């Protein structure tokens, strides 16, 4: 192996739905006020990228698309040991659906360079479509391994295990390859002190930071703006409706001893019919 | 634009296509569900329901597609199509769609590990819209007024309404893309209702050519492992006891398992948050990105009841929720709610259950699959 593999990892900043900040009373998200975080699924993709570098050598480039604050998730990947990052940020990208997003990422990857391995999270927590990875692979004309649980590289080929309905499939594939990593893969290791220290130093020195994290736009990567954003999206969210309460009439049991509470429920329901003999 | 001027946009009718899914000759339940849903859409537009089935030695499976509601079944049967592979299956579907005189109006796949792998490739190849994980489908009109892209303005009489819960929000979103056919969607397994198979139903079965290219073999399948599940499958269980973040730690699932072991045909479920935290494997996840379940009894322990979880279990026969937070959303749709500490309530439940069936020995561990 000469200089190792060129490894890309795609990450996204999403609203933290576990935090109450920015969650409107009606359940919608105020993205400007919401706490931001690295998409939890991307943590597995990041671990896969770091593992590949550690085991087989190479350089890791993290790529993200989003408004300027998304640079935070790129910094986070640097703390974990990623070598450099690119943020595609452009107002014209607003309201992109998955197809328009995949196009923008395709142009970004073509601009950044040629990858041997591209790791993506299985899906995001704010869209939950799992579509962007395969759509990007289609644009790049690459094979893909989705729902990847584990993998190794032997003789220049990727041996991977992926989840299928009611089982698993072992596949062997050529590179370049796009892999979406399942959340049954190894969890992300803690960031190192060195990584965190390095990012801290970089943040104090904006000029130096620019060498490691570059912000790019549609013009720079030569993307057609009409194929991104609302205009480039074949789908739209036509309307939304509040989900009505189901069942509705919950009988509450409270303010009594556990013994009485359980006895009450036993009396009012047919739970005991399901007990094993 | 003058108010009176109505532009009728592109919205031709077309057939409805379902891409069937089988693993090693075993038809996946989502296919019958898709045919049930597709039948309704096709009837609304007075068009045909087509089905494409791909595999090797498919035997009488194509005939079954007709029994489940298809009018015409296209069969790609080829030894190289024995196992699902993204590129070979993608080739067959794309070639097939290109060979049709007009694109289908709607193309449906299951939101399974296969459907979610394949559908985005097809949509990207044809530059058409795709909505993931739908829980409802319909056909209806839509008037597009936004002036961002003037070419899209118009009244579209026949659109696929792809309806899905909008994430992290207690909202249902209706997603449309009437500007190009096929309008594509994947649907959640376990949600759409299949038709009762009718052995007397008539339809056409048409074999189609398979022309794989050298590039399609960049990935090979070395082995397919079907898990023989020990114990009761989540989707087949009559009783599900689920644990959430309120358990506090992974060990809390020991208590959940102990409670589940009190019941016949029971299984252990979990909320997404605890699966993400690694407290329990993904196979146990109930909800939008996990499994949709309809047990007779669902006991939710320390689960707040976010919309993601609700869509996966709200059709359970009897829902009992235990949570110490009286404001937890789960109390809005459970049938019975117990406000209290799960570590006090569950042991008490187990104790009272044992009093009813004192002769029974509680198994130490319920299978984890």
Interface residues (C-beta under 8 A of the other chain):
Chain A: X15 X17 X18 X26 X27 X28 X29 X40 X97 X98 X99 X102 X123 X125 X126 X127 X128 X129 X130 X131 X132 X133 X134 X135 X137 X138 X139 X143 X144 X145 X146 X147 X159 X162 X163 X164 X165 X166 X167 X168 X169 X170 X171 X172 X173 X174 X177 X182 X183 X184 X187 X230 X231 X233 X234 X235 X236 X237 X238 X239 X240 X241 X242 X243 X245 X246 X247 X248 X249 X250 X251 X252 X253 X254 X255 X258 X259 X261 X262 X263 X265 X266 X268 X269 X270 X271 X272 X274 X275 X276 X277
Chain B: X21 X23 X28 X83 X84 X85 X86 X87 X90 X112 X113 X114 X116 X117 X118 X119 X120 X121 X123 X124 X125 X127 X128 X129 X130 X131 X132 X133 X142 X144 X146 X148 X149 X161 X162 X165 X166 X167 X168 X169 X170 X171 X172 X173 X174 X175 X176 X177 X179 X180 X218 X219 X220 X221 X222 X223 X224 X225 X226 X227 X229 X238 X239 X261 X262 X263 X264 X266 X273 X275 X276 X278 X281 X282 X288 X289 X296 X297 X306 X307 X310 X314 X318 X319 X320 X321 X326 X331 X332 X333 X334 X335 X336 X337 X338 X339 X340 X341 X344 X345 X348 X349 X352 X353 X356 X357 X360
